[in-house]
Structure formats: C-alpha cells, structure tokens
Amino acid sequence: MPDITAFIDYRLAFELAPVGLVLSRHRAMVDCNQAVCEMFGVTRDQLVGQSFQVLYPSADEYERTGARIAPILNAKGHYADDRVMRRVGGRFHGETFWCHVTGRALNRNDPHEAGIWSFEDLSASRPVQAELTPREREVAALVMNGMTAKAMGKVLGISPRTVEIYRARLMRKYQASSTADLVHRLMGG
C-alpha cells in the first residue's frame, strides 16, 4: 500500500482548510490561511507580523484573554472558547462577530512562545445583536458555556456579585427573562 503522506501537500492543506488557521509566535501571527483572511476581511500580508490584538474589539480584551488562557495552555497544552472578535478590513470593517477559537501551544512551559490557532466564524448562526462592553462580551461568552457566577468570577478575576451585575445588564440588553432565555438569545434565537 502506498504511503498517503507522499501525496499530501501540507502547505496546500493549510491554505485551503475549511476553517481559519494561524501560526503564532509570542501572540503575533507568523502565517495564516485564506479562510482567516476572508473572515477578517484582509490579505495575508496585512495579517502576517501583526499582533492578534488587531482582531479583538479592544486592547483590554486582548490582554485579559491572553492572561486568562496562558495558565490553561500551560496546564493542558490547548484551549478553546467562543468569543467576540472584530473584522479588520473590507466592507464589514469594525464589525464584531462571534468566533469559536481553538489553540494549541507548541511549548507548554511558554504557552505564548509558539502555537497554532483555528478560527470559526459563528456569525451566520449567532449574530451579535447588541452593543456590548468588553466585560459584557466576556461574561456573555462564559454564560453560553453554562458557567455559574462564582466560576465566571474566578475565570475573569472579579467577584461573583460583579458577574451578576454584568449578567443582569446582558439580560436587559437582550430583553431576556432568565439566564436560559439569555443563552437562547445570545445564540441567535
């Protein structure tokens, strides 16, 4: 039986993957595929060499996310979540959208040293329906994961009471009658 790897062009597989892929070093993009470029509305040349910060709605969210995921990458070597990202160029420049992000650290002892990240645009099934603050976006992402206020507070480094305040704001903005209703509305229902 012939060796299948002899027939696979790994660069072409990376470039044409059905999800966005990025190779990173120290939270900067060193390579990306066409799906990422289309998702964020830019060319490869516009992303390569840039910090991931350009893809976040705010510098605060970029910093807090990096701090939050480092210990998880350190312990497990991989991380995944749904978060609100920002389109960088094209006709939707500045638009925020829900994105599923999965990453793997190549060195657990220095998780931001090098990694591979996938990005999946969730906007078709989960539109961003309200103007949210950076902290509201973080709480919304964790609410959708079914986390308690106590667990969210621990992840975000804030008190459970503060989480409840943000969840209440989200419920008002989405006109939700319960946390389950909020999750439904956040999911685009």
Wavefront OBJ file of the C-alpha trace (Angstrom):
o trace
v 0.000 0.000 0.000
v 1.471 3.396 -0.957
v 2.322 5.955 1.729
v -0.512 8.515 1.623
v 1.725 11.257 3.052
v 3.687 11.157 -0.193
v 0.603 12.551 -1.947
v -0.341 15.238 0.580
v 0.805 18.792 0.048
v 0.706 20.110 3.635
v 1.055 23.750 2.591
v -1.931 23.403 0.276
v -3.911 21.633 3.026
v -3.127 24.515 5.424
v -4.038 27.143 2.846
v -7.335 25.525 1.787
v -8.512 24.266 5.198
v -12.255 24.922 5.749
v -11.515 26.837 8.970
v -9.211 29.766 9.604
v -5.721 28.724 10.708
v -2.948 30.884 12.165
v 0.567 30.016 13.268
v 1.786 32.301 16.028
v 4.877 33.352 17.953
v 4.594 35.484 21.086
v 0.979 36.356 20.201
v 1.914 37.619 16.734
v 0.727 35.985 13.520
v 3.576 34.419 11.526
v 1.354 32.700 8.955
v -2.351 32.364 8.202
v -4.574 30.734 5.644
v -7.124 32.133 3.204
v -10.110 31.355 5.477
v -8.740 33.698 8.172
v -8.168 36.436 5.601
v -11.734 36.130 4.315
v -13.161 36.015 7.841
v -11.407 39.190 8.952
v -11.594 40.998 5.588
v -7.858 41.382 4.935
v -4.997 39.935 2.909
v -2.355 37.597 4.273
v 0.238 40.388 4.001
v -1.941 42.601 6.210
v -2.039 39.979 8.992
v 1.382 38.325 8.979
v 3.621 40.041 11.510
v 0.692 41.664 13.303
v -0.269 41.081 16.921
v -3.520 39.176 17.486
v -4.661 42.407 19.167
v -5.853 43.751 15.780
v -8.533 41.017 15.752
v -10.015 41.948 19.145
v -12.708 44.589 19.748
v -10.468 46.217 22.385
v -6.914 46.129 23.733
v -8.330 45.247 27.176
v -9.976 42.092 25.836
v -6.755 41.078 24.100
v -4.766 41.483 27.337
v -7.327 39.781 29.588
v -7.795 36.875 27.186
v -4.048 36.326 26.949
v -3.702 36.331 30.726
v -6.699 34.019 31.145
v -5.636 31.402 28.604
v -1.918 31.219 29.477
v -2.361 29.011 32.581
v -4.771 26.728 30.706
v -2.363 26.399 27.775
v 0.414 25.805 30.297
v -1.516 23.007 32.035
v -3.316 21.349 29.122
v -1.418 22.479 26.052
v -4.664 23.502 24.324
v -7.531 25.960 24.772
v -10.928 26.648 23.181
v -13.701 29.185 23.648
v -16.301 31.290 21.858
v -15.542 34.989 21.869
v -16.437 38.190 20.082
v -13.814 39.209 17.524
v -13.574 42.216 15.180
v -13.299 42.313 11.402
v -10.230 44.286 10.364
v -10.947 45.300 6.790
v -13.282 45.069 3.849
v -16.857 46.247 3.719
v -17.523 44.950 7.254
v -14.524 46.734 8.814
v -15.010 47.120 12.565
v -17.962 44.720 12.731
v -17.926 42.418 15.740
v -18.854 38.744 15.413
v -18.907 35.557 17.473
v -15.972 33.287 16.732
v -15.001 29.834 18.016
v -11.256 29.880 18.729
v -9.160 26.802 19.438
v -5.433 26.845 20.077
v -2.541 24.569 20.875
v 0.710 25.672 22.485
v 3.798 24.094 20.984
v 5.642 24.625 24.281
v 3.551 24.257 27.456
v 6.252 25.905 29.570
v 5.976 29.080 27.477
v 2.449 28.866 26.035
v 2.611 32.073 24.004
v 6.009 31.212 22.512
v 4.512 29.377 19.520
v 1.139 27.940 18.674
v -1.426 27.005 16.097
v -4.912 28.517 16.256
v -8.152 27.824 14.430
v -10.935 30.362 13.963
v -14.510 29.516 13.017
v -16.917 32.352 12.197
v -20.199 31.767 14.058
v -21.950 34.906 12.790
v -24.358 33.041 10.499
v -25.885 31.187 13.446
v -25.032 33.578 16.279
v -25.189 37.264 15.339
v -24.047 39.944 17.771
v -27.384 41.641 18.443
v -26.498 44.378 20.936
v -23.699 46.822 21.622
v -21.732 45.228 24.442
v -18.862 46.450 26.573
v -15.672 44.367 26.619
v -16.576 42.864 30.009
v -20.149 42.143 28.868
v -18.729 40.242 25.878
v -16.552 38.156 28.211
v -19.450 37.404 30.566
v -21.716 36.578 27.592
v -19.191 34.031 26.308
v -18.991 32.357 29.725
v -22.785 32.418 30.222
v -23.100 30.470 26.975
v -20.725 27.869 28.421
v -23.177 27.354 31.298
v -20.825 28.648 33.980
v -22.034 29.839 37.375
v -21.379 33.380 38.586
v -18.797 32.012 41.004
v -16.953 30.115 38.247
v -17.118 33.122 35.890
v -15.778 35.380 38.627
v -12.837 33.071 39.153
v -12.053 32.940 35.422
v -12.387 36.716 34.986
v -10.766 37.712 38.284
v -13.854 39.563 39.520
v -16.371 38.868 42.267
v -19.443 36.693 41.623
v -21.579 39.727 42.549
v -19.907 41.762 39.800
v -20.588 38.909 37.360
v -24.258 39.016 38.379
v -24.352 42.756 37.633
v -22.957 42.177 34.147
v -25.330 39.257 33.557
v -28.258 41.492 34.598
v -27.089 44.153 32.106
v -26.952 41.496 29.384
v -30.450 40.326 30.275
v -31.748 43.902 29.950
v -29.979 44.481 26.635
v -31.270 41.206 25.200
v -34.680 41.541 26.903
v -34.200 38.084 28.425
v -36.402 36.842 31.259
v -33.953 34.238 32.594
v -30.390 33.040 32.139
v -31.649 30.238 29.883
v -33.527 32.805 27.799
v -30.358 34.942 27.666
v -28.352 31.993 26.377
v -31.027 31.335 23.751
v -30.956 34.970 22.624
v -27.142 35.114 22.626
v -27.145 32.027 20.408
v -29.202 33.966 17.873
v -32.591 32.548 18.859
l 1 2 3 4 5 6 7 8 9 10 11 12 13 14 15 16 17 18 19 20 21 22 23 24 25 26 27 28 29 30 31 32 33 34 35 36 37 38 39 40 41 42 43 44 45 46 47 48 49 50 51 52 53 54 55 56 57 58 59 60 61 62 63 64 65 66 67 68 69 70 71 72 73 74 75 76 77 78 79 80 81 82 83 84 85 86 87 88 89 90 91 92 93 94 95 96 97 98 99 100 101 102 103 104 105 106 107 108 109 110 111 112 113 114 115 116 117 118 119 120 121 122 123 124 125 126 127 128 129 130 131 132 133 134 135 136 137 138 139 140 141 142 143 144 145 146 147 148 149 150 151 152 153 154 155 156 157 158 159 160 161 162 163 164 165 166 167 168 169 170 171 172 173 174 175 176 177 178 179 180 181 182 183 184 185 186 187 188 189
